[in-house]
Amino acid sequence: MARPVSNVVIATDSFATWVGVTNFMADTFTNYALTANSSPYGANVSGNSQLIGIFNANTVAVGESLRGGTVNVGSNLNITSNVTFTGATINAASNVVIRSAYTYINATAFYVVGGLANVTSNVSVTSTTTTINALATTLVGGLANVTSNVSIVNANTYTNTSIFNLVGGLANVTSNVSITNANVNINAVSFGLQGVSTVTGNTTLKANSSLTSVQLLGDTSTSNLTITVNTATVTGNVAMSNTLTVTGLTTLNGNVVGPTANLSTAINVGANVNINTTAYAVGNATGNVTINQSGIVVGNTTVGTVNAFALNIGANVNLSTTSYAVGNATGNVTITQSGIVVGNTTVGTVNTFALNVGANVNVSTTQLNIGNATVNNVLTQTALVVGNTTVNTSVTPTAITTTATVAAGNTTITGFINSSSYGTFAGTVNAASLNVGANVNVTTTQLKIGNDTVNAVLTQTALTVGNTTVNTALGATSIAIGNTTVNTTITSNTISTNGTLTVTGNTTYGASGDFVFAVISNTNIGVANTSVGDPTAFTVVNLFSFPIGTYTGAKVTAKITDAAATNNQVQELILAQNGTDVIMTVYGTVSSPASANLGVFSGLINTTHVAVGFKQTKASSSVKLFAQLIK
């Protein structure tokens, strides 16, 4: 409240106090409260006011300015509902940032003349003429549709929308243009880019397009494209289905796919490969190879003659249509269709069957034979066989097979040894690693049995059973179970763990088993004994028992819960027995709610055992017991 008004205390305040409070209220209504009347100008009051809540009116008239924030501190004005401007003109004299999901402008003329115009939402401009004269125009929304004539004369134009479409009649862009959309579709009658322009999306130019400096970096398709710059750079894949005419220097960093490429002068591939109308040259000023119509030139020396008859390499090598000759008049080797001639002597016969060198060497189409009927070596495509008809040793790509003994001195094997049967080593085998099958590995430090999922590792100090997640390590003095997060260690006299130790059976303590901890859980001890005709007549249910001759007493902590799990009862029992009688004391009973009475415990001798029973007051109760038995 702007002016606090104290209440009049009837029992203690005077009549004068009452009048003073009344006058104070009248002054507040007259000079401070904002009221309303039916006059054309309305009621008014001077001063500042702040309303915490919601103010509703048919029409709000603001004489000078409308802003957000508080009375003393201005801030942004947030409009959270849809806004409709019905006036003739909207003037934005400052920077305008529009981040809505969709912005729709359907004015006859739309002008942006501020220093910076940022539009981060989908933009659809359907006015007759759109003129953007800002210093920088940025479109980063999902979709930009421009269906009117567009004239952009700002310094830099940047679009980063998903799809950028220009389908108006005329699009003139006189600034630097960067278009990084996924798809760029320009379908204007005339499209001119006069600045340095980069288009990195899939680009389609469907009109007569005159580009003074443009880089098309995506997959590009053009219907009629004329580039009049000195140098054009195309780094994407270019598919040509018609004729490509290049009048200047052209650098292609991608693939050019077309049915036929006709070059009137030459083509350069990199710095050192040139193909022209008369020669193919590879190299530079230091070393080069040139192939022309008359020969092959390496450096400055002609080393080969290309014609229909022969190829000469130097002075002593000649390859003709009938022979291959190496040498000169003093000594030469000639290979023809019928044989090999060294000097003037025929030393071999070349035919489709075999080549014999002397009496004991034979080369056929399938093997090399060296030897005679007593001892010979046979080399084929798949094996090397050494021996005779009695003893043979065969070496194949996958095995060494012998009918005798394999003997070796100090032998180094860098690969694997695979044996299909048992073998005997007379010496010492030194190896960094020995594999037996797929899951047994012996190294210089450990024996590993298993795989990546489950394995056992035996080292000099421990046996580890498990995997990378949970391990059991057997050492000289302890057993460790667990991983880096939770570990349990068992030594000769202790068990330690940083997690939870779970015991599922009875636990015995003392060298003679003097103490035993037992946990008994009965999820449902039954319903009423209806055989007597009373649905609330419950009988005693034996929950657990222990041998008379083993334990003389017990301490029991009990918890009882009814079937609906809305009543709980916790209590402790102490009992002793002498073989004939059972004496029991029940104490420390706590119930929730306090009025809950779920039953009574009792003890009795059952021949050879002491039985602990419970008579419930609600059907299907569950009972949990923690018993400490004492010898």
C-alpha positions as a printed Julia matrix, in Angstrom:
631×3 Matrix{Float64}:
   0.0     0.0     0.0
   1.3     3.47   -0.87
   0.08    5.11    2.45
  -0.45    2.81    5.46
  -3.55    3.59    7.62
  -3.66    2.37   11.24
  -6.81    0.76   12.63
  -8.79    2.48   15.42
  -8.68    0.49   18.65
 -12.17    0.89   20.15
 -11.18   -0.09   23.66
  -8.32    2.42   24.05
  -8.39    5.1    21.28
 -10.28    8.39   21.72
 -12.87   10.04   19.5
 -10.2    12.52   18.34
  -8.0     9.64   17.19
 -10.93    8.25   15.23
 -11.5    11.62   13.51
  -7.8    11.94   12.71
  -7.71    8.51   11.04
 -10.87    9.41    9.06
  -9.32   12.66    7.82
  -6.13   10.81    6.86
  -8.16    8.35    4.79
 -10.06   11.2     3.07
  -6.74   12.86    2.13
  -5.44    9.57    0.74
  -8.56    9.11   -1.43
  -8.34   12.7    -2.7
  -4.61   13.14   -3.43
  -3.07    9.65   -3.76
  -5.64    7.12   -5.0
  -6.18    6.58   -8.77
  -9.92    6.54   -9.46
 -12.19    6.65  -12.53
 -15.15    8.77  -13.67
 -17.32    9.23  -16.79
 -15.82   12.52  -18.07
 -14.04   12.57  -21.48
 -10.68   13.27  -19.83
 -11.07   10.81  -16.93
  -9.77   11.17  -13.4
  -6.09   11.84  -12.84
  -3.56   12.02  -10.06
   0.13   13.02   -9.97
   2.87   10.68   -8.67
   4.4     7.24   -9.23
   2.63    3.93   -8.65
   3.44    0.22   -8.91
   0.83   -2.58   -9.14
   1.85   -6.09   -8.12
  -0.66   -8.22  -10.02
  -2.59   -8.08  -13.32
  -4.14   -4.87  -14.74
  -6.9    -5.19  -17.35
  -8.32   -2.46  -19.56
 -10.05   -2.16  -22.96
  -7.69    0.58  -24.12
  -4.37    1.71  -22.61
  -3.22    5.19  -23.66
   0.47    6.04  -23.07
   1.28    9.73  -23.39
   5.05    9.57  -23.84
   6.68    6.11  -23.58
   5.93    2.43  -22.83
   8.71    0.43  -21.16
   9.34   -2.6   -18.92
  11.06   -2.8   -15.54
  10.06   -1.1   -12.26
   9.24    2.51  -11.35
  12.86    3.48  -10.75
  14.7     0.97  -13.02
  13.82    0.43  -16.69
  14.17   -2.97  -18.42
  13.01   -4.93  -21.46
   9.27   -4.95  -22.21
   8.06   -8.55  -22.63
   4.88   -9.12  -24.68
   3.82  -12.76  -24.22
   0.7   -12.79  -26.41
   0.14  -12.36  -30.14
   0.41   -8.7   -31.25
  -1.54   -7.13  -34.13
  -0.42   -3.71  -35.4
  -3.32   -2.0   -37.25
  -1.77    1.45  -37.64
  -0.53    2.81  -40.94
   3.17    2.95  -40.04
   5.56    1.13  -37.68
   8.86    2.95  -37.2
  11.84    1.13  -35.65
  14.67    3.65  -35.2
  16.96    1.28  -33.26
  18.39   -2.21  -33.78
  15.61   -4.8   -34.23
  16.05   -8.45  -33.1
  13.2   -10.87  -33.99
  13.53  -14.39  -32.51
   9.97  -15.66  -32.94
   9.25  -19.05  -34.51
   7.53  -17.42  -37.51
   7.48  -13.78  -38.68
   4.97  -12.79  -41.39
   5.04   -9.38  -43.11
   2.34   -8.62  -45.7
   2.76   -4.87  -46.06
   2.72   -3.0   -49.38
   6.19   -1.63  -48.62
   8.57   -2.91  -45.92
  11.7    -0.92  -45.03
  14.52   -1.73  -42.62
  16.88    1.26  -42.34
  18.52    0.69  -38.95
  22.17   -0.14  -38.34
  21.61   -3.86  -37.69
  18.65   -6.17  -38.46
  18.79   -9.68  -36.96
  16.01  -12.15  -37.81
  16.42  -15.6   -36.18
  13.03  -17.12  -37.08
  11.29  -18.26  -40.26
  10.73  -15.19  -42.5
   8.13  -14.82  -45.26
   8.17  -11.52  -47.16
   5.24  -11.16  -49.62
   5.2    -7.4   -50.13
   5.46   -5.84  -53.59
   8.88   -4.28  -52.97
  11.4    -5.1   -50.21
  14.32   -2.74  -49.66
  17.0    -3.51  -47.04
  19.45   -0.69  -46.43
  20.96   -1.86  -43.15
  24.7    -2.07  -42.48
  24.42   -5.86  -42.01
  21.52   -8.26  -42.65
  21.56  -11.68  -40.95
  19.01  -14.47  -41.58
  19.57  -17.5   -39.3
  16.07  -19.0   -39.08
  14.86  -22.31  -40.46
  13.16  -21.02  -43.68
  13.52  -17.8   -45.68
  11.01  -17.18  -48.51
  11.29  -13.96  -50.55
   8.57  -13.7   -53.24
   8.97  -10.03  -54.16
  11.58   -7.9   -55.85
  14.6    -7.63  -53.54
  17.24   -4.95  -53.43
  20.0    -5.38  -50.8
  22.6    -2.62  -50.65
  24.12   -3.19  -47.21
  27.77   -3.96  -46.6
  27.4    -7.64  -45.7
  24.54  -10.12  -46.19
  24.62  -13.43  -44.27
  21.99  -16.21  -44.41
  22.15  -19.39  -42.32
  18.61  -20.73  -42.79
  17.69  -24.33  -43.63
  16.17  -23.34  -47.0
  16.69  -20.02  -48.84
  14.32  -19.33  -51.77
  14.36  -16.3   -54.09
  11.39  -16.55  -56.5
  10.64  -12.87  -57.19
  11.08  -11.01  -60.45
  14.32   -9.14  -59.66
  17.03   -9.75  -57.05
  19.96   -7.32  -56.89
  22.59   -7.91  -54.21
  25.4    -5.34  -54.19
  27.11   -6.42  -50.98
  29.25   -9.37  -49.94
  26.98  -12.43  -49.67
  27.52  -15.58  -47.59
  24.84  -18.3   -47.94
  25.39  -21.44  -45.8
  21.91  -22.99  -45.96
  21.34  -26.66  -46.69
  19.48  -25.86  -49.95
  19.66  -22.67  -52.03
  17.04  -22.16  -54.77
  17.33  -18.99  -56.87
  14.56  -18.73  -59.48
  14.56  -15.0   -60.17
  14.29  -13.58  -63.68
  17.59  -11.76  -63.17
  19.98  -12.55  -60.31
  23.09  -10.45  -59.92
  25.83  -10.87  -57.29
  28.24   -7.93  -57.48
  30.24   -8.51  -54.3
  32.43  -11.39  -53.14
  29.85  -14.18  -52.73
  30.1   -17.69  -51.26
  27.33  -20.32  -51.58
  28.01  -23.53  -49.57
  24.63  -25.29  -49.82
  23.14  -27.35  -52.65
  22.68  -24.56  -55.21
  20.3   -24.33  -58.17
  20.55  -21.31  -60.5
  17.59  -21.59  -62.9
  17.72  -18.16  -64.53
  20.22  -16.24  -66.62
  22.77  -15.49  -63.92
  25.66  -13.09  -64.28
  28.19  -13.55  -61.51
  31.23  -11.29  -61.17
  32.88  -13.14  -58.25
  31.24  -16.27  -56.82
  32.29  -19.55  -55.19
  29.89  -22.51  -55.47
  31.02  -24.92  -52.75
  28.14  -27.43  -52.67
  26.58  -29.76  -55.25
  25.78  -27.25  -58.01
  23.31  -27.47  -60.9
  22.97  -24.66  -63.43
  20.78  -24.24  -66.52
  22.6   -21.29  -68.09
  25.56  -19.92  -66.12
  28.02  -17.32  -67.37
  31.09  -16.46  -65.25
  33.03  -13.47  -66.53
  35.72  -13.31  -63.85
  39.39  -14.08  -64.53
  39.42  -17.08  -62.18
  36.49  -19.36  -61.2
  36.92  -21.88  -58.35
  34.54  -24.88  -58.11
  35.23  -27.22  -55.14
  32.12  -29.44  -55.32
  31.06  -32.17  -57.74
  30.12  -30.69  -61.15
  27.85  -32.72  -63.45
  27.89  -31.58  -67.08
  25.22  -32.88  -69.46
  26.02  -30.42  -72.24
  29.01  -28.39  -73.42
  31.29  -26.56  -70.96
  33.15  -23.62  -72.47
  36.03  -22.1   -70.47
  37.68  -18.97  -71.84
  40.0   -18.24  -68.93
  41.98  -20.18  -66.33
  39.81  -22.66  -64.39
  40.75  -24.5   -61.19
  38.72  -27.67  -60.44
  39.2   -29.08  -56.91
  36.39  -31.66  -57.19
  35.27  -34.31  -59.67
  34.08  -33.44  -63.19
  31.64  -36.01  -64.61
  30.6   -35.81  -68.25
  30.32  -37.92  -71.39
  33.19  -36.23  -73.29
  35.73  -33.54  -72.37
  37.16  -31.63  -75.36
  40.03  -29.25  -74.58
  41.24  -27.01  -77.43
  44.66  -26.17  -75.95
  45.86  -28.08  -72.84
  45.03  -29.32  -69.35
  47.22  -29.09  -66.25
  46.89  -31.59  -63.37
  48.76  -30.06  -60.46
  52.08  -28.34  -61.07
  53.95  -31.14  -62.86
  51.52  -32.83  -65.27
  50.57  -31.23  -68.62
  48.55  -32.71  -71.5
  48.44  -30.73  -74.72
  47.62  -31.51  -78.34
  51.09  -32.96  -79.14
  52.59  -34.45  -75.94
  52.06  -35.79  -72.4
  54.63  -34.37  -69.96
  55.31  -35.39  -66.33
  57.94  -33.62  -64.21
  59.67  -30.28  -63.85
  62.87  -28.53  -64.93
  65.02  -30.95  -62.87
  63.62  -34.27  -64.1
  60.87  -34.99  -66.57
  59.38  -37.58  -68.92
  57.76  -36.56  -72.21
  55.79  -38.85  -74.51
  55.09  -37.53  -78.0
  54.26  -39.01  -81.35
  57.84  -39.95  -82.16
  59.25  -41.28  -78.91
  59.79  -41.25  -75.12
  62.19  -38.6   -73.78
  63.61  -38.83  -70.22
  65.34  -35.62  -69.28
  67.08  -34.54  -72.47
  67.82  -38.06  -73.76
  65.6   -40.09  -76.08
  65.47  -43.58  -74.49
  62.72  -45.17  -76.53
  61.2   -45.14  -79.95
  57.48  -45.61  -80.25
  56.38  -47.1   -83.56
  54.58  -50.1   -84.9
  57.69  -52.33  -85.02
  60.01  -52.11  -81.97
  60.95  -50.36  -78.72
  64.63  -49.6   -78.0
  65.78  -48.85  -74.44
  69.28  -47.5   -74.66
  71.76  -49.08  -77.1
  71.59  -52.7   -75.89
  67.9   -53.48  -75.21
  65.47  -54.09  -78.06
  61.86  -55.3   -77.85
  60.32  -56.21  -81.18
  57.24  -58.05  -82.3
  59.16  -61.38  -82.42
  61.95  -61.22  -79.79
  63.44  -59.61  -76.7
  67.2   -58.99  -77.04
  69.7   -57.78  -74.39
  73.4   -57.27  -75.27
  75.62  -56.36  -78.18
  77.77  -58.11  -80.78
  80.16  -59.43  -78.11
  77.62  -61.05  -75.77
  73.84  -61.17  -75.91
  70.72  -63.02  -74.78
  67.77  -63.38  -77.13
  64.35  -64.76  -76.2
  62.09  -65.73  -79.06
  58.97  -67.8   -79.42
  60.99  -70.97  -79.89
  63.83  -70.68  -77.4
  66.43  -68.8   -75.32
  69.75  -68.09  -77.05
  72.86  -67.02  -75.08
  75.56  -65.9   -77.46
  75.29  -68.32  -80.34
  74.18  -71.3   -78.18
  70.59  -72.35  -77.55
  70.37  -73.14  -73.78
  66.63  -73.43  -73.35
  63.47  -74.29  -75.15
  60.4   -72.13  -74.64
  57.09  -73.84  -75.34
  53.75  -74.45  -73.72
  54.89  -77.56  -71.76
  58.23  -77.3   -69.91
  61.74  -75.82  -69.65
  64.61  -78.19  -68.9
  67.95  -76.88  -67.56
  70.39  -79.75  -67.63
  69.3   -83.25  -66.63
  67.93  -82.55  -63.16
  66.09  -79.19  -63.39
  62.66  -79.04  -64.93
  60.23  -76.1   -64.98
  56.69  -76.93  -66.05
  53.48  -74.96  -66.01
  52.69  -76.2   -62.47
  56.0   -76.87  -60.64
  59.8   -76.58  -60.33
  61.6   -79.97  -60.04
  65.25  -80.19  -58.84
  66.8   -83.63  -58.37
  66.37  -87.18  -59.55
  64.48  -90.31  -58.61
  66.57  -90.78  -55.41
  66.41  -87.3   -53.87
  64.44  -84.38  -55.24
  62.79  -81.1   -54.31
  59.45  -80.09  -55.79
  58.13  -76.49  -55.57
  54.5   -75.93  -56.59
  52.06  -73.04  -56.21
  50.96  -74.32  -52.79
  53.85  -76.36  -51.26
  57.56  -77.25  -51.09
  58.22  -81.01  -50.87
  61.71  -82.26  -49.9
  62.48  -86.01  -49.91
  61.77  -89.15  -51.84
  59.19  -91.93  -51.97
  60.16  -93.16  -48.44
  60.52  -89.96  -46.36
  58.9   -86.65  -47.28
  58.71  -83.21  -45.72
  56.1   -80.79  -47.04
  56.0   -77.04  -46.39
  52.69  -75.31  -47.2
  51.39  -71.82  -46.34
  49.58  -73.28  -43.32
  51.76  -76.17  -42.03
  55.06  -78.11  -42.05
  54.35  -81.86  -42.43
  56.99  -84.59  -42.21
  57.09  -88.37  -41.96
  60.38  -88.16  -40.05
  61.79  -86.06  -37.2
  62.11  -82.27  -37.35
  65.49  -81.39  -35.82
  66.76  -77.87  -35.23
  69.45  -76.18  -33.21
  68.94  -72.67  -31.94
  65.84  -71.75  -33.96
  63.95  -68.48  -33.75
  60.27  -68.57  -34.71
  58.62  -65.17  -35.13
  55.11  -66.49  -35.9
  52.86  -69.14  -34.34
  53.45  -72.89  -33.84
  50.26  -74.97  -34.22
  50.4   -78.67  -33.36
  47.56  -81.12  -34.06
  49.12  -83.8   -31.78
  51.53  -84.07  -28.88
  55.19  -83.35  -29.46
  58.46  -83.78  -27.55
  61.07  -81.04  -27.19
  64.53  -82.34  -26.32
  65.91  -78.89  -25.54
  64.59  -75.69  -24.0
  61.82  -73.62  -25.55
  62.18  -69.88  -24.95
  59.17  -67.84  -26.0
  57.62  -64.55  -24.93
  54.16  -66.11  -25.15
  52.63  -69.57  -25.68
  48.99  -70.05  -26.74
  47.17  -73.35  -26.26
  43.89  -73.1   -28.14
  41.91  -69.86  -28.1
  41.58  -69.37  -24.33
  44.9   -70.44  -22.75
  47.9   -68.1   -22.8
  51.24  -68.53  -21.01
  53.62  -65.57  -20.82
  56.79  -64.94  -18.84
  54.75  -63.49  -15.94
  51.35  -65.23  -15.89
  49.08  -68.09  -16.91
  45.72  -66.93  -18.27
  42.75  -69.23  -18.86
  39.51  -67.84  -20.26
  38.42  -64.94  -22.42
  37.55  -61.25  -22.07
  34.29  -62.06  -20.26
  35.43  -64.6   -17.63
  39.02  -65.6   -16.98
  41.47  -66.88  -14.38
  44.96  -65.4   -14.12
  47.78  -67.07  -12.12
  50.84  -64.93  -11.38
  53.79  -65.36   -9.04
  51.89  -63.78   -6.14
  48.16  -64.29   -6.74
  45.35  -66.19   -8.45
  42.68  -63.89   -9.9
  39.33  -65.32  -10.97
  36.74  -63.08  -12.66
  36.76  -60.3   -15.21
  37.51  -56.61  -15.43
  34.37  -55.68  -13.44
  34.45  -58.14  -10.52
  37.59  -60.03   -9.5
  38.55  -62.61   -6.92
  42.27  -62.61   -6.09
  43.84  -65.43   -4.01
  47.11  -64.3    -2.46
  49.55  -65.79    0.0
  47.81  -64.3     3.04
  44.42  -63.08    1.86
  41.48  -63.45   -0.53
  40.27  -60.22   -2.22
  36.84  -60.06   -3.84
  35.45  -57.02   -5.69
  36.61  -54.19   -7.9
  37.91  -50.64   -7.57
  34.57  -49.45   -6.11
  33.61  -52.18   -3.61
  36.12  -54.61   -2.09
  35.98  -57.38    0.49
  39.21  -58.82    1.92
  39.41  -62.05    3.91
  42.56  -62.81    5.91
  43.33  -65.46    8.54
  41.39  -63.61   11.23
  39.42  -60.74    9.66
  36.82  -59.92    7.03
  36.8   -56.3     5.87
  34.62  -54.61    3.25
  33.8   -51.07    2.16
  30.4   -52.19    0.88
  27.53  -54.25    2.28
  28.25  -57.72    3.72
  25.25  -60.03    3.1
  24.9   -63.32    5.02
  22.05  -65.52    3.77
  22.28  -68.36    6.35
  22.85  -68.69   10.09
  26.04  -67.19   11.49
  28.04  -68.98   14.21
  30.45  -67.16   16.54
  33.0   -68.53   18.99
  35.42  -71.41   18.69
  32.8   -73.87   19.96
  29.83  -72.22   18.26
  28.55  -70.72   21.52
  26.54  -68.03   19.69
  24.39  -68.34   16.58
  22.59  -65.53   14.76
  19.52  -66.66   12.81
  17.08  -64.69   10.62
  13.54  -66.03   10.14
  11.06  -64.44    7.69
   7.44  -65.58    7.33
   5.67  -63.54    4.68
   2.22  -64.94    5.56
   1.48  -67.03    8.67
  -2.05  -67.94    7.58
  -5.71  -67.08    8.17
  -8.16  -67.77   11.02
  -9.06  -71.26   12.2
 -12.54  -71.38   10.61
 -13.06  -75.0    11.57
 -14.47  -73.89   14.92
 -17.01  -71.68   13.2
 -15.44  -68.36   14.28
 -13.71  -66.32   11.53
 -11.65  -64.47   14.19
 -10.52  -67.62   16.03
  -6.75  -67.7    15.43
  -4.53  -70.56   16.57
  -0.87  -70.4    17.62
   1.51  -70.65   14.65
   5.04  -71.96   15.36
   7.48  -69.46   13.8
  10.81  -71.2    14.5
  12.44  -73.74   16.86
  15.86  -74.84   18.1
  17.16  -78.13   19.67
  16.73  -78.5    23.43
  20.12  -80.19   23.85
  22.06  -77.51   21.95
  20.87  -74.07   23.13
  19.64  -73.08   26.61
  18.33  -69.63   25.79
  17.64  -67.04   23.13
  17.08  -63.32   22.58
  14.65  -62.51   19.75
  13.79  -59.21   18.03
  10.43  -59.5    16.25
   8.51  -57.36   13.73
   4.87  -58.07   12.79
   2.99  -56.35    9.92
  -0.67  -56.9     8.99
  -1.73  -57.89    5.47
  -2.69  -54.31    4.55
   0.75  -53.04    5.7
  -0.92  -50.29    7.74
  -0.12  -51.67   11.23
   3.36  -52.58   12.57
   4.45  -54.05   15.92
   8.08  -54.42   17.07
   9.11  -56.11   20.35
  11.87  -58.16   21.98
  11.68  -61.59   23.66
  14.06  -63.29   26.11
  13.52  -66.98   26.91
  15.31  -69.75   28.85
  14.61  -73.5    29.0
  15.74  -76.42   31.18
  14.47  -79.26   29.04
  11.04  -79.26   30.69
   9.79  -75.68   30.93
  10.19  -72.53   28.85
  10.24  -69.18   30.64
   9.68  -66.16   28.33
   9.65  -62.42   28.9
   8.28  -60.01   26.24
   9.26  -56.35   26.57
   9.95  -53.18   24.64
   6.77  -53.43   22.58
   6.29  -50.51   20.16
   3.24  -50.32   17.84
   2.34  -48.03   14.94
  -0.29  -46.81   15.33
  -0.22  -46.97   19.09
  -3.58  -48.79   19.15
  -2.31  -51.64   16.97
  -2.36  -55.04   18.7
  -1.27  -57.67   16.18
  -0.84  -60.7    18.46
   0.93  -62.48   21.35
   4.14  -64.61   21.45
   4.45  -67.88   23.44
   7.07  -70.6    24.03
   6.72  -74.36   24.56
   8.66  -77.65   24.61
   7.95  -79.71   21.51
   9.61  -83.08   22.31
  13.17  -82.37   21.21
  12.87  -78.68   20.34
  11.93  -75.37   21.88
   9.26  -73.74   19.7
   8.44  -70.01   19.56
   4.81  -69.45   18.53
   2.63  -66.42   17.68
  -1.15  -66.02   17.87
  -2.22  -63.23   15.48
  -5.23  -60.95   15.76
  -5.36  -60.07   12.03
  -5.37  -62.62    9.23
  -2.33  -63.19    6.96
   0.16  -61.2     9.04
   3.85  -61.38    8.16
   6.56  -61.91   10.82
  10.33  -61.32   10.7
  12.59  -62.57   13.54
  16.25  -61.97   14.38
  17.26  -64.62   16.94
  20.47  -64.82   18.98
  20.86  -68.4    20.28
  23.13  -69.15   23.27
  24.52  -72.54   24.26
